[in-house]
Amino acid sequence: MPERTRILFVNSAAQPGADTAMHVLIMRNLDRAAFEVHAACSPGPSYELLSQIPDLHLRPAQFGPSLSRGSSIQRMISTFALLPALASLGNLAAYMRRRKIQIVHSTDRPRDAPACIMLAKLTGARSVIHVHVKRGDWMSPLVRWALVRADAVIGVSLFVARSLVEGGCSPRRTHAVLNAIDLSAWNHHLDPGPMRQEFGIPSGAPLLVSISRLFHWKGHADLLRAIALVRREVPRVRLLIVGEDDPAGMQREPFSIELKRLAAELGIADQVVFTGFRSDVPRLLAASDIYVLPSFEEPFGLVYLEAMAMKKPVVALQSGGTPEVVEHEKTGLLAPPGDPQSLAANILTLIRSPELRVRMGEQGRRRAEERFTPQRMALDTARVYSSLHRS
């Protein structure tokens, strides 16, 4: 029987995000006959989430403070907290040598990516950095340093992978592994009634739902302009904007305040409900007729996949990684960026055709079941690992 390949996943995020969720799906679904799976994670909710994965060798680790935000003084003070992190890194390197870890796999977070490269250099392992956003100069210098030194980089879409190559990563070492979804968490049979009642949606009113962090690039301003156009022909239309302000995207004031002011100026304040953060996303999607998010250069768009799993048609943009998830005129309708008129036309097309909504919803669920499974994502990741043995 061939010896198993030993993988160590590195995760500094105490609070799990989308990147942690994708790594959890990979760790759960890697073939244990071929791989021995280890993980090092900061204590906290992420660690608790990883502890639920069967046959995973999990150990706590300290990665130190993030140095990518805060004032210069705050960053200087934070450097004193790096000493325990360096000690933890040394202990982790010793663990890797003891367990004969061959591959270390991290996210693109500012603490994870450099740690991945340093651990690989200290132990002779190969390094894999999993990139969940478009590569850009806005990334921290340490992340950009790590990306060009990794033995392999994985983009969550072809769009992200191309940006990595354009940023200096070798095409031979750059791979695209599309994200996935655990379909068991998305029950498309949920009753839409209670959620519509909670938000006072009139019977028969078309309900659009938009779920994301609130900041400029998600396209909420263009969405409100499109709703103002839709309202002229469908006065009963309603929109739920779900999510909270992204602190990293704030300038002078919370973006939600700017959006509420725009809704009032457009005369659609009565048509739009800002819900804030919600943890019941499946129920919100069940209550909707259409999911809409005109996000510019979305790296992948996991929320589109969630809407498809709930059998909802998607209205979005022909931009970024979105067309790799949403098939135009099959599982949704895609508009050009910066074009509220086209966005409104696509919304009206779906409002006017319940049959089209049902057909696209069915196709979306089927596409999620066939193309975006955790098993497929784990197999694609395993192929990346195999390429390291050949290089």
N, C-alpha and C positions, 0 to 999 in steps of 0.2 A: 504494500500500500504506500503511495507517495506521501512524503512528509507534508504536513499542512503549512501553508504560508501564514506567518504571524504578523498581524496588523495591530498598530496602536492608533486609536483616534484621540486627538487632543482637542479639548473644549474648555475655554476659559470663562465662558458665559455662565454666571450663576443662575440667571433667568433664561429659560429656553426661548429661543426665537425660531423663525422659519428654518434657519440653517441647522440649528440643533435638531429640529423635527426631521429634516431630511437625513441627517446622519443617524438618527435613531432608526429610521426605516431601513437604511443600508445595513446597520449593525444587526438588526433583527433578521434580515433576510439573506445575509451572506451564508453560503453553503458551509456548514460546520465540518463537513467531510473534507473540504478543501482549505478552510481558513480557521485559524485560532484567533479570536477577536478580543482585544484589550482596549481599555479606554482610560484616559486620565482627565479628570474633570474637577472644576472648582466646586467646593461645597455649596449646597443650596438646592433650589428646586430642580435645576438641570441634573444634578447628581442623583436626586431622588428618582427622576424620570429614567435615567440610564440604569439605575439599580433594578428596574423592573424587567430588563431585557434578559431572557434566558441565556445561559452559557456565555456570559460576558465577564471577563476578568476586569473588574473596575477598581480603580484606586484614586483617592483624593489627591489633588495637587494645587499648589499656589502659583498663580501666574503673575501676581503683582497688580498694581493699579494701571488703568489705562492712561497713557501719556498723550493721547491724541486730542484731549479737550481740556478746557480750563485755562486760566491765566498762566503766564510764565512762572509766577511765584508758586502757584498751585502745582505746576508740573515739576518745579524744582523740589518742592517739599515731597512730592510723590516718589521721587527717585530714592529716598531713604527707605521706602517700603520695598524696593527692588531686591534688597539683600536676602530677605526670606525667600523671595521668588527664585533667585539664583540658586540658593541652597536646594529648593524643591526641584528645580530643573536638574541639578546634579544628581539628586536621588532618583529622579525619573530616568535619567540616562543610565544609571547603574541598574535600575530595574529592567530597562530594555536590553542591556548586555546580558543580564542574568537569564532573562526569558528568551533571549535570541530573537528579538523583534526585528523583522526584515523591512517593514514599511511603516512609516509614520504618516498619518492622514489628518490634516487640520482644515479648519475653515479659513476664510480670508480676514478674520478679525485682526486688529492691530497687535494683539498679544499672541494670538494663535500662530499666525504665519511665520514670524521670526522664530518662535519657539520650535516650530516644526523643522526649520532649516538647521537650527543649532543642535537639536537632538539628533538629527540625521548625521551631521558632521561629527558629533561626539561619539556616535555608536557605529557608524558605517551603514546605517539603514538608508533606504531610499525614501525620498520626501514627495508627498502629494498634497497640493493645496487646492481646496475646493472653493471656487469663486462664485459668489451669489449675486454679484452686482457687476455692472459694466466697469471695465478698467478705466481709470482716469487719473489725471494729475491731482485731483482732490484727495486721493488715497494717501495715507501717511507714507513718508519716505521709507519706513521700515517694511511696510507691506510691499511696496514696489521693489525694494531690494530683495525681498524674499521670493517674489513671483518669478523673477528672471533666474533665480538660482535653484528653483525646485526641479526635481527630476521629472515631475509631471504636474500639470495644472488642469483642473476640470472646470469648465464653465457650465452653468445650469441651463444653457441654451446655446445654439449656434451663434446667436447674436453676441452673447458674452464671450464665447470662445474666440470669435473674430476680433473682439476688442482687446483680448489678451495678446493675440499675435501682433496686432497693430501697435501694442505697447511694448513690444520687444521680446515676448515669449517665443520660443522656437515652435514653428508649426508641428514639428514631429513630436513634441512633448505636450501639445495642447489637445485636449479632448472635450467633447460635449456630452454630458450625461443629463438628460432631461429629468426634472423633478417628478415626483410621484405623489400619490394620495392613497390613504387607507380608506377604501370605500365603505368599510363597515361603520365608519363614524358619520356617514352622510346618508340619512334615511329620507328618501324623497317622498315617502308616504306620510310625512308629518302633516298634521292639520294646520292649514293656514289661518283659520278663524281667530284663535286667541291673540295672535300677534297683530293682526289687522284691527281687532277690537281695541287692543291696548293703545294703539296710536291713532284711533279714531278715523280709520280709513273708511270712507263711505262705501256702501255695498255697490259692487260693480265698477268702482273707480280703478283705472289701471295704476298699479303700484310698481315703481322702480326702486331698486335698492342699490346703494353704492357703499361698499365696505372697504376701508383702508385707513392708514394713518393720514392725517390732514396736513398736506404741504403742497406747494405750488405745482410740482411735477406730476402729481396725480390727476391733474386736469379738472378739478372741481369747478373752477371759475367758468371754463368752457361748458361744462355740464349744466351749470345754472343758466347760462345764456341759451343753451339748446332747449332747456325746459321752458324758458320764456317763449320760445318759438312754438314748441309743442302745445303749450297752454292755449294759444290762439285757436287751435283746431280741436283740442281735447281739454276743455276747461276743468274736467274732473281729475286730471292726472295728478298723482302724488309721488313724491320722492323722499326716501329716507336716506340721509347721509349719516353713515355709521362709522364711528372712530373718533379718536382724540388727536389733539395737536401733536405733531412731531417736534420735540424740543430742538432737534438739530436743524429743522427747517424754518424756525422762527426768525423773524427779522426785528421789527419794531413792536409787533403785537401778535397775539395768537392768530393763526390763519383762520380759525373758525369765526372770529369776530369780523374779519375782512369778508368772509363768505356770507355771513348773515347780513352784513351791510349791502353787499351786492344783490342778494336775494330781495331785499326791501326796495332797492333802486329799480330792479327789474319788475317789481310788482308781483312777485311770486312767493312772498314770505308765507302765505297761507298754504301754498302747495308743498313746501319743503319743511321737513322735520329733521333737526340735528339731534341725534340720539346720544351722542357721546360714546364712550367705550361700552361694548356689549360682549358678553361671553356666550350668548346663545345664537351664534351665527347660523347654524342649520335651520333654526326656527324662523329667523329673519328671511333667509332665502326661500324657505317653504311658503312664506306669505307673499312673496314677490311674484310679479308676472315677468319681469325682465331684470337681469343684472347689468349694471352699466358702470364703467370706470374708464374714462378716456385718459389713461396714464401714458405719459410720453416716455419712450424708451424704457418701458418696463423690462427688467432683466429676464423674467419668466412669466410671472403672473399666476401665482398659486391660487389666488382667490378666483380667477377665471375657472380653474379646474374644479374648485369647490362648487361653484355655481353650476357647472356642467354636471357634476355628480348629483346635484339636486334637480336635474332635468330642467334647468333654466337657460333660455337663450341669452347670449352675451352681446352687449354693445360695447365696443372698445375701439382702439386705434390700430391702423396699419403701421405699427412702429415697434421697435425693439424686438423682444422675444415673443410678443403677443401672438403673431401669426403662426408661431410654432405650436401654440396651444389651441387657439381658437381658429377654426377653419371658416374663412369668409363664405357666407351663403350656405354653410352646412350646419355649423354649431353656433353661429352668430353673425353679426354684421360689423365690419370694420370700416372706420372713416379715416380720411387723411388727418394728420395732426393739425391743430390750429384752425379747424373748420367746424364751428358750431352748427352751421346750416346743414352740413352732411350728417353730423351727429343727430340732429333733430329729425332729419329725413329717415334715418335708420330706426330711430325710436318709433316714429309714426308708422313705419312699415310693419313693425312687430305689434304695435298696439292694435292696428286695424286688422290683423290676421291671426286670430287665435290658433288656427290650424297650423300656421307657420311656426308659431311659438312652440306648440306641442311637438312638431316634427324636429325642430332644432334641439329641443330639450332631450328628446329620445336619442338623437344622434350624438349629443354631447355626452350623455351618460354612457353610451356604447363606446365612444372614443376613449373615455376615461378608463373603462373596464379593459379595453384592448391595448391601449398604448401607454397608460400612465400608472402602472402598477408598481408597488414596491419590489416585487420579484424581478421585474424588468430592470429597474434602476440598480438593484444589487448586481444583476448579471452584467450590466454595462460597466459598473464600477470594477467588477472582477476582471473584466477585459483590460481596463486601464492598468490594474496591478500586473496582469500577465505581460503587458508591453514593457514593464520595467525589467522583467527577467530577460527579455530579448535584447534590450538596449545595452 
